[in-house]
Amino acid sequence: MRRTLPLLTALLLVAGCGSSAAKVVRSPPPPPKKTFAGGALSPPRPAPPLSLRDASGRRFTLSAQRGRYVLVTFLYTHCPDVCPLIASNLNTVLRTLGRKANVEVLAVSVDPKGDTAAAVRAYEKRMHLEPAFHFLIGTRPALHPVWTAWHVLAVDRKPDLVDHVAYTALVDPTGKQRLLYDAQVNAQQVLHDLRLLKKQRA
């Protein structure tokens, strides 16, 4: 659960700001730099395909989300630590922006045995997930190609514990991956980056 993508290690470096020299500043400080909180992919790259069903049997494909911003993440319902935090933060993004923002979350299961339709419905209720938060499930043969395409490793260590890569990708309305977040992703980071991306497209 605590593994990270090698790519994230390089992408999530943050430049320091300010100076250690003490001096009186007599002019207004410069405006803050317009930088992303997440790890920016330069250049942006096409997102891998994704086609899975939710707990109600509805099929979701990433290609059908064109025109929207999509947050793709990898979770499981019995996760005891970071998964609930990731889900809560991404859900806060949706709740803050509202339905008119055209932002969706596609959470891909990494536990085909434990993430049954009943378990996901209970999880959605317990976590108060927004309608735009879609928890996608399937058999191992259905999920494995998605894990492979998105470079996600999922290994069962105990009956209710799955060791997996935990990251979130922000895909823009053209279907390109723009930003990556590690397991420590928080709502304010994503909200900041979405607003900056929308300004760039305006």
Secondary structure as GFF3:
##gff-version 3
##sequence-region A 1 202
A	DSSP	alpha_helix	6	11	.	.	.	ID=ss1
A	DSSP	beta_strand	39	46	.	.	.	ID=ss2
A	DSSP	beta_strand	51	54	.	.	.	ID=ss3
A	DSSP	beta_strand	59	61	.	.	.	ID=ss4
A	DSSP	three_ten_helix	63	65	.	.	.	ID=ss5
A	DSSP	beta_strand	69	75	.	.	.	ID=ss6
A	DSSP	alpha_helix	82	97	.	.	.	ID=ss7
A	DSSP	three_ten_helix	99	101	.	.	.	ID=ss8
A	DSSP	beta_strand	103	109	.	.	.	ID=ss9
A	DSSP	alpha_helix	117	126	.	.	.	ID=ss10
A	DSSP	beta_strand	133	137	.	.	.	ID=ss11
A	DSSP	alpha_helix	140	149	.	.	.	ID=ss12
A	DSSP	beta_strand	154	158	.	.	.	ID=ss13
A	DSSP	beta_strand	161	164	.	.	.	ID=ss14
A	DSSP	beta_strand	168	171	.	.	.	ID=ss15
A	DSSP	beta_strand	176	181	.	.	.	ID=ss16
A	DSSP	alpha_helix	187	201	.	.	.	ID=ss17
###
